[in-house]
Amino acid sequence: MTDLQSSSTLQLLHELKRRYVELDTPPGRYVFVGAPGSGKGTQSCLFSKSHSLCHLSTGDILRQTAMQSDDIGLKVKKQMQEGKLVDDDIVLKLLNEKMNEPSCMRGFILDGFPRNAHQAEKLHNYLEKSGKKLDGVMYFGAPDELLVKRIEGRRVHPTSGRVYHTEFNPPKVEGKDDVTGEPLIQRSDDNAVTLFERLKCYHKETTPLIDYYSNLGLLSHIDASKSVDKVQKEINTVIAKKEQNGHPEPLVNGNSG
């Protein structure tokens, strides 16, 4: 909650805009699923702002945690340096802390977790115990060739997580973040050789995940090969239909009959 009495005019305007958005858009809890380069990170940021929801990027949270000197930070750093996936229980603990922050009270967008059906079940059980539930899962699909092209040109502002692209979404000044003017970086694994291996693993793990959420009646397919604006409109259309028609009932044991 912003202290209005000690705020500047600009802060007041931002706060008024945020409160207006909350009145005009429904709360919700969503998972955005997509391969590297599918645009789910970009769309997560856009959707979180347009609907005043909390954007929870697992990658960003883990990188921030790895910079800490406590036991969890050191463990996360070690697992990431060894190229291992961070333990599910640690990820869920970190997500739990974020979900309970005031900024996430209206809802959130999970970006980067779950990655497979096993993690999805763990997340489902956690949310159920907390008296929460997901309102939808957006699956961003696009051809692998397009994904590789997008990622090779990707540039990131490491502090904020803002993402640019040398061709599709260039910064105002080459190599510089639009907001801070700080240098952008290219992640070490954003290259074609690494990416095709990552995509191979991604498809292997994601098919059961997609089936899991489809059987729960939560899944919506998004054409991620479209432009950013068109994908954003498609997501808003899906959300509007969900709000208008209500959420579908989950299928029992994955069967409709």
C-alpha positions as CSV (number, residue, x, y, z in Angstrom):
1,M,0.0,0.0,0.0
2,T,1.4,3.4,-1.0
3,D,1.6,6.2,1.6
4,L,-0.3,8.8,-0.4
5,Q,0.6,11.7,1.9
6,S,4.3,11.3,1.4
7,S,4.1,10.5,-2.4
8,S,5.1,12.7,-5.3
9,T,2.6,13.7,-8.0
10,L,4.0,11.1,-10.3
11,Q,3.7,8.4,-7.7
12,L,0.1,9.4,-7.0
13,L,-0.7,9.1,-10.7
14,H,0.8,5.6,-10.8
15,E,-1.1,4.6,-7.7
16,L,-4.4,5.9,-9.1
17,K,-3.7,4.1,-12.4
18,R,-3.0,0.9,-10.5
19,R,-6.2,1.1,-8.4
20,Y,-8.2,1.9,-11.6
21,V,-6.8,-1.3,-13.2
22,E,-7.8,-3.3,-10.2
23,L,-11.4,-2.1,-10.5
24,D,-11.5,-2.8,-14.2
25,T,-9.8,-6.2,-14.3
26,P,-10.5,-9.4,-12.4
27,P,-8.0,-11.0,-10.1
28,G,-6.6,-14.4,-11.0
29,R,-3.8,-17.0,-10.7
30,Y,-2.2,-18.2,-14.0
31,V,0.6,-20.3,-15.3
32,F,2.3,-19.3,-18.5
33,V,4.0,-22.3,-20.2
34,G,6.3,-22.0,-23.2
35,A,9.6,-22.9,-24.7
36,P,12.6,-20.5,-24.5
37,G,11.8,-17.7,-27.0
38,S,8.1,-18.3,-27.0
39,G,7.5,-14.8,-25.5
40,K,5.9,-16.0,-22.3
41,G,8.3,-13.8,-20.2
42,T,7.3,-10.7,-22.3
43,Q,3.6,-11.6,-22.1
44,S,3.9,-12.3,-18.4
45,C,5.2,-8.8,-17.8
46,L,2.5,-7.2,-20.0
47,F,-0.3,-9.1,-18.5
48,S,0.9,-8.5,-14.9
49,K,0.8,-4.7,-15.6
50,S,-2.5,-4.7,-17.5
51,H,-4.2,-6.8,-14.8
52,S,-2.3,-5.6,-11.7
53,L,-1.0,-9.1,-11.0
54,C,2.3,-10.3,-9.6
55,H,4.8,-11.7,-12.1
56,L,6.7,-14.6,-10.6
57,S,9.6,-15.5,-12.9
58,T,11.2,-18.6,-11.4
59,G,14.4,-17.9,-13.2
60,D,14.6,-14.4,-11.8
61,I,13.8,-15.6,-8.3
62,L,16.4,-18.3,-8.3
63,R,19.1,-15.9,-9.7
64,Q,18.3,-13.4,-6.9
65,T,18.4,-16.2,-4.3
66,A,21.7,-17.5,-5.6
67,M,23.2,-14.1,-4.8
68,Q,22.4,-14.5,-1.1
69,S,24.9,-15.9,1.4
70,D,22.4,-17.9,3.5
71,D,22.0,-21.7,3.3
72,I,19.3,-21.7,0.6
73,G,21.2,-19.1,-1.5
74,L,24.4,-21.2,-1.4
75,K,22.5,-24.4,-2.2
76,V,20.7,-22.8,-5.1
77,K,23.9,-21.3,-6.4
78,K,25.7,-24.7,-6.3
79,Q,22.9,-26.5,-8.1
80,M,22.7,-23.8,-10.8
81,Q,26.5,-23.8,-11.3
82,E,26.4,-27.6,-11.7
83,G,23.7,-27.2,-14.4
84,K,21.1,-29.0,-12.2
85,L,17.5,-28.1,-11.7
86,V,16.9,-26.6,-8.3
87,D,15.0,-28.9,-5.9
88,D,11.3,-28.6,-6.3
89,D,10.8,-28.1,-2.6
90,I,13.1,-25.1,-2.6
91,V,11.4,-23.6,-5.6
92,L,8.0,-24.0,-4.0
93,K,9.3,-22.5,-0.7
94,L,10.5,-19.4,-2.6
95,L,7.3,-19.1,-4.6
96,N,5.3,-19.5,-1.4
97,E,7.1,-16.5,0.1
98,K,6.5,-14.4,-3.0
99,M,2.8,-15.4,-3.3
100,N,2.2,-14.2,0.3
101,E,3.6,-10.8,-0.3
102,P,1.1,-7.9,-0.5
103,S,1.8,-7.3,-4.2
104,C,0.6,-10.8,-5.0
105,M,-2.7,-10.7,-3.1
106,R,-4.8,-10.1,-6.2
107,G,-3.1,-13.0,-7.9
108,F,-0.1,-13.9,-9.9
109,I,1.4,-15.3,-13.1
110,L,3.9,-18.2,-12.8
111,D,6.6,-18.0,-15.4
112,G,9.0,-20.9,-15.5
113,F,7.3,-23.3,-13.1
114,P,6.0,-25.9,-13.3
115,R,8.2,-27.5,-16.0
116,N,6.8,-31.0,-15.9
117,A,3.7,-32.9,-14.8
118,H,5.4,-33.9,-11.5
119,Q,6.0,-30.3,-10.5
120,A,2.5,-29.4,-11.6
121,E,1.1,-32.0,-9.2
122,K,3.2,-30.6,-6.4
123,L,2.0,-27.0,-7.2
124,H,-1.6,-28.2,-7.3
125,N,-1.3,-29.8,-3.9
126,Y,0.4,-26.8,-2.4
127,L,-2.2,-24.4,-3.7
128,E,-5.0,-26.7,-2.5
129,K,-3.6,-26.7,1.0
130,S,-3.4,-22.9,0.9
131,G,-7.0,-22.6,-0.2
132,K,-6.0,-21.3,-3.6
133,K,-6.5,-22.6,-7.2
134,L,-5.3,-21.7,-10.7
135,D,-7.7,-19.9,-13.0
136,G,-5.9,-20.8,-16.2
137,V,-2.8,-22.1,-18.0
138,M,-1.6,-20.4,-21.2
139,Y,0.5,-22.6,-23.5
140,F,2.7,-20.6,-25.9
141,G,3.4,-22.7,-29.0
142,A,5.7,-21.8,-31.9
143,P,8.1,-23.6,-34.4
144,D,11.5,-24.4,-33.0
145,E,13.3,-22.6,-35.9
146,L,11.5,-19.3,-34.9
147,L,12.3,-19.9,-31.2
148,V,16.0,-20.2,-31.9
149,K,16.0,-17.1,-34.1
150,R,14.3,-15.2,-31.3
151,I,16.6,-16.4,-28.6
152,E,19.9,-15.8,-30.4
153,G,19.0,-12.1,-30.6
154,R,17.7,-11.8,-27.1
155,R,19.3,-9.3,-24.8
156,V,18.5,-9.0,-21.1
157,H,18.8,-6.3,-18.4
158,P,19.9,-8.6,-15.5
159,T,18.7,-6.4,-12.6
160,S,15.1,-5.9,-13.7
161,G,14.7,-8.9,-16.0
162,R,13.5,-6.7,-18.9
163,V,14.0,-8.5,-22.2
164,Y,14.9,-7.0,-25.6
165,H,15.7,-8.4,-29.1
166,T,18.1,-7.0,-31.6
167,E,15.5,-7.4,-34.4
168,F,12.0,-7.8,-33.0
169,N,12.2,-5.5,-29.9
170,P,15.4,-3.5,-30.0
171,P,16.3,-1.0,-27.1
172,K,16.3,2.7,-27.9
173,V,20.1,2.7,-27.6
174,E,21.9,-0.4,-28.8
175,G,23.1,-2.5,-25.9
176,K,21.5,-0.3,-23.2
177,D,18.4,-0.7,-21.0
178,D,15.7,1.8,-21.9
179,V,14.9,2.7,-18.3
180,T,18.3,2.7,-16.6
181,G,20.8,3.0,-19.4
182,E,22.7,0.1,-18.0
183,P,24.3,-2.5,-20.2
184,L,22.3,-5.4,-21.6
185,I,23.7,-8.9,-21.6
186,Q,23.4,-12.0,-23.8
187,R,23.0,-15.1,-21.6
188,S,25.7,-17.7,-22.2
189,D,23.3,-20.4,-23.2
190,D,21.4,-18.2,-25.7
191,N,23.1,-19.9,-28.7
192,A,21.8,-22.3,-31.4
193,V,23.8,-25.4,-30.3
194,T,22.6,-25.1,-26.7
195,L,19.1,-24.1,-27.7
196,F,18.3,-27.1,-29.8
197,E,19.3,-29.4,-26.9
198,R,17.2,-27.3,-24.5
199,L,14.2,-27.5,-26.9
200,K,14.6,-31.3,-27.2
201,C,14.4,-31.7,-23.4
202,Y,11.6,-29.1,-23.2
203,H,9.4,-31.0,-25.6
204,K,10.0,-34.3,-23.8
205,E,9.0,-32.8,-20.5
206,T,6.2,-30.5,-21.6
207,T,3.9,-33.0,-23.5
208,P,2.8,-34.7,-20.2
209,L,2.5,-31.2,-18.6
210,I,0.2,-30.0,-21.3
211,D,-1.9,-33.1,-21.0
212,Y,-2.1,-32.7,-17.2
213,Y,-3.5,-29.2,-17.5
214,S,-5.7,-30.0,-20.4
215,N,-7.3,-32.8,-18.4
216,L,-8.0,-30.3,-15.6
217,G,-9.8,-28.1,-18.1
218,L,-7.4,-25.2,-17.5
219,L,-5.3,-25.2,-20.7
220,S,-5.6,-22.5,-23.5
221,H,-3.4,-22.7,-26.6
222,I,-1.8,-19.4,-27.6
223,D,-0.2,-18.9,-31.1
224,A,3.2,-17.6,-30.0
225,S,4.4,-17.1,-33.6
226,K,2.4,-14.0,-33.8
227,S,3.6,-10.5,-33.0
228,V,3.7,-9.3,-29.4
229,D,0.5,-7.1,-29.8
230,K,-1.5,-9.9,-31.4
231,V,-0.4,-12.5,-28.8
232,Q,-1.4,-10.0,-26.1
233,K,-4.9,-9.5,-27.7
234,E,-5.3,-13.3,-27.9
235,I,-4.5,-13.7,-24.2
236,N,-7.0,-11.0,-23.3
237,T,-9.7,-12.6,-25.4
238,V,-9.1,-16.0,-23.7
239,I,-9.3,-14.4,-20.2
240,A,-12.4,-12.4,-21.2
241,K,-14.1,-15.6,-22.4
242,K,-13.2,-17.4,-19.2
243,E,-14.7,-14.6,-17.1
244,Q,-17.8,-14.5,-19.2
245,N,-18.5,-18.3,-19.4
246,G,-17.0,-19.3,-16.1
247,H,-14.2,-21.9,-15.6
248,P,-14.8,-25.4,-17.1
249,E,-15.1,-28.2,-14.7
250,P,-12.1,-30.5,-14.4
251,L,-12.3,-33.9,-16.1
252,V,-12.4,-36.8,-13.7
253,N,-9.2,-38.9,-13.9
254,G,-8.4,-37.3,-17.3
255,N,-11.6,-38.7,-18.9
256,S,-14.7,-37.0,-20.1
257,G,-16.9,-40.0,-19.7
